[in-house]
């Protein structure tokens, strides 16, 4: 029996010893393999490596809910991109994984921690009732390429922070905002 595209994505991540992030069920059912290491619920015209395109698009037009999970890069830098626009949550994670001067093993640990935290955020966004119809909670997290930041619905973006510590800070603040509680430590967090 052939694998579904979500099963192919999970298999690819497992084969490469990477954690697979939570994708809301309605999006997971629509996930399609669009190329090598590229899975998405929408047509892809710009490489997900161009995160600024996706951020501008989200700010300028009303986009339908979607999920993108990709590994891409060029030259010295490669990254896993995990973009979720679902209900009131718009989360864009850009996480380094390998490259000329990087350790894929160390990067895998960072990806694991980031996905652990992101999974909690996706769940909280769906269940806490903190996000109302028409709200947009924006989360941008990266460990190297761009600065991490977040903005609650109707508010200006919070201070941008850089590096892995900035990534953890943003994801922790978002979870606290959604739930009213600090992020509980998990494996490696």
C-alpha positions as CSV (number, residue, x, y, z in Angstrom):
1,X,0.0,0.0,0.0
2,X,1.5,3.4,-1.0
3,X,2.3,5.9,1.7
4,X,0.3,9.1,2.0
5,X,2.3,12.4,1.6
6,X,2.1,13.1,5.3
7,X,3.5,9.6,5.9
8,X,6.3,10.3,3.4
9,X,7.2,13.5,5.3
10,X,7.2,11.7,8.7
11,X,9.3,8.9,7.2
12,X,11.8,11.4,5.7
13,X,12.2,13.3,9.1
14,X,12.5,10.0,11.1
15,X,15.1,8.7,8.6
16,X,17.1,11.8,9.2
17,X,16.7,11.7,13.0
18,X,14.6,14.8,13.1
19,X,11.5,15.5,15.2
20,X,8.3,15.9,13.1
21,X,6.2,18.9,14.1
22,X,2.5,19.0,14.9
23,X,0.4,19.9,11.9
24,X,-3.3,20.5,12.6
25,X,-5.4,17.6,11.4
26,X,-7.3,19.5,8.7
27,X,-3.9,20.7,7.2
28,X,-2.2,17.3,7.6
29,X,-4.9,15.8,5.5
30,X,-4.1,18.2,2.7
31,X,-0.3,18.1,2.9
32,X,1.2,17.2,-0.5
33,X,4.8,16.4,-1.6
34,X,5.7,19.3,-3.9
35,X,9.3,18.5,-4.5
36,X,12.4,17.0,-2.8
37,X,12.1,17.9,0.9
38,X,9.1,20.1,0.2
39,X,5.7,19.4,1.6
40,X,2.9,21.9,1.6
41,X,-0.9,22.3,1.6
42,X,-0.6,25.1,-1.0
43,X,1.1,25.7,-4.3
44,X,4.7,26.9,-3.9
45,X,5.9,29.7,-6.2
46,X,8.7,31.0,-4.0
47,X,11.1,28.8,-2.1
48,X,10.3,28.7,1.6
49,X,13.9,29.7,2.2
50,X,12.6,33.2,1.3
51,X,10.8,33.6,4.6
52,X,10.4,37.4,4.1
53,X,8.2,36.7,1.0
54,X,5.8,34.6,3.2
55,X,5.8,37.2,6.0
56,X,5.0,40.0,3.6
57,X,2.3,37.9,1.9
58,X,0.7,37.2,5.3
59,X,0.7,40.9,6.2
60,X,-0.5,42.2,2.8
61,X,-3.2,39.8,1.8
62,X,-5.7,37.5,3.4
63,X,-4.2,34.0,3.0
64,X,-6.0,30.8,3.5
65,X,-4.8,28.4,6.2
66,X,-1.8,26.5,5.1
67,X,1.2,24.4,6.2
68,X,4.7,24.3,4.7
69,X,7.4,21.9,5.8
70,X,10.7,22.1,3.9
71,X,14.4,21.7,3.9
72,X,16.2,24.2,1.6
73,X,19.2,26.5,1.4
74,X,22.2,27.5,-0.7
75,X,25.9,27.8,-0.3
76,X,26.9,27.6,3.4
77,X,23.4,27.8,4.9
78,X,20.6,25.2,5.0
79,X,17.5,25.2,7.1
80,X,14.2,23.5,8.0
81,X,11.3,25.8,7.3
82,X,8.0,25.1,9.2
83,X,5.2,27.6,8.4
84,X,1.7,27.2,9.9
85,X,-1.1,29.7,9.2
86,X,-4.1,28.2,11.0
87,X,-7.0,30.1,12.4
88,X,-5.6,32.9,14.5
89,X,-2.0,31.5,14.5
90,X,0.6,32.4,12.0
91,X,3.9,30.8,13.0
92,X,7.0,30.8,10.8
93,X,10.1,28.8,12.1
94,X,13.3,28.9,10.2
95,X,15.8,26.5,11.8
96,X,19.3,25.8,10.7
97,X,20.2,22.2,9.9
98,X,23.7,21.6,8.6
99,X,25.8,23.5,6.2
100,X,29.5,24.1,5.7
101,X,30.3,25.4,9.2
102,X,27.4,23.9,11.1
103,X,26.8,20.6,13.0
104,X,23.7,18.8,11.8
105,X,23.7,16.9,15.1
106,X,23.7,20.0,17.2
107,X,21.2,21.6,14.9
108,X,18.9,18.5,15.2
109,X,18.8,19.1,18.9
110,X,17.7,22.7,18.4
111,X,15.1,21.6,15.9
112,X,13.8,19.0,18.4
113,X,13.4,21.7,21.1
114,X,11.9,24.2,18.8
115,X,9.3,21.7,17.5
116,X,8.5,20.6,21.1
117,X,7.7,24.2,22.0
118,X,5.9,24.9,18.7
119,X,3.7,21.8,19.2
120,X,2.6,23.2,22.5
121,X,1.8,26.6,20.9
122,X,-0.2,25.0,18.1
123,X,-2.2,23.0,20.6
124,X,-2.7,26.1,22.9
125,X,-3.8,28.3,20.0
126,X,-6.5,25.7,19.1
127,X,-7.7,25.0,22.7
128,X,-7.3,28.0,25.1
129,X,-9.9,30.3,23.5
130,X,-7.4,33.2,23.7
131,X,-7.6,33.8,20.0
132,X,-10.9,35.1,18.7
133,X,-12.3,35.2,15.2
134,X,-10.4,37.7,13.2
135,X,-7.4,37.6,15.5
136,X,-3.8,37.0,14.2
137,X,-1.0,35.9,16.6
138,X,2.2,36.1,14.6
139,X,5.3,34.2,15.6
140,X,8.6,34.3,13.8
141,X,11.4,32.1,15.1
142,X,14.9,31.6,13.8
143,X,18.1,30.6,15.3
144,X,20.3,32.4,12.8
145,X,18.8,33.8,9.6
146,X,16.5,36.5,10.8
147,X,15.6,37.8,14.3
148,X,12.8,36.2,16.2
149,X,9.8,38.2,17.3
150,X,6.1,37.9,17.9
151,X,3.1,40.1,17.9
152,X,-0.2,39.6,19.7
153,X,-3.4,40.3,17.8
154,X,-3.8,44.0,17.1
155,X,-0.5,45.0,18.6
156,X,2.9,46.0,17.2
157,X,5.6,43.3,17.1
158,X,7.5,42.8,20.3
159,X,11.2,43.4,20.4
160,X,13.3,41.4,17.9
161,X,15.8,39.0,19.5
162,X,18.5,37.0,17.8
163,X,20.1,33.6,18.0
164,X,19.0,30.4,19.7
165,X,18.3,32.2,23.0
166,X,16.0,34.7,21.1
167,X,14.2,31.7,19.6
168,X,13.5,30.2,23.0
169,X,12.5,33.5,24.5
170,X,9.9,34.2,21.8
171,X,8.4,30.7,21.8
172,X,8.3,30.8,25.7
173,X,6.6,34.3,25.7
174,X,4.0,33.2,23.1
175,X,3.1,30.1,25.1
176,X,2.8,32.1,28.3
177,X,0.6,34.7,26.5
178,X,-1.7,31.9,25.2
179,X,-1.9,29.9,28.4
180,X,-1.0,32.2,31.3
181,X,1.6,29.7,32.4
182,X,5.3,29.4,31.7
183,X,6.5,26.7,29.3
184,X,6.9,23.5,31.3
185,X,10.3,22.0,30.7
186,X,10.3,19.1,28.3
187,X,13.0,16.8,27.0
188,X,16.0,19.1,26.4
189,X,14.1,22.3,27.2
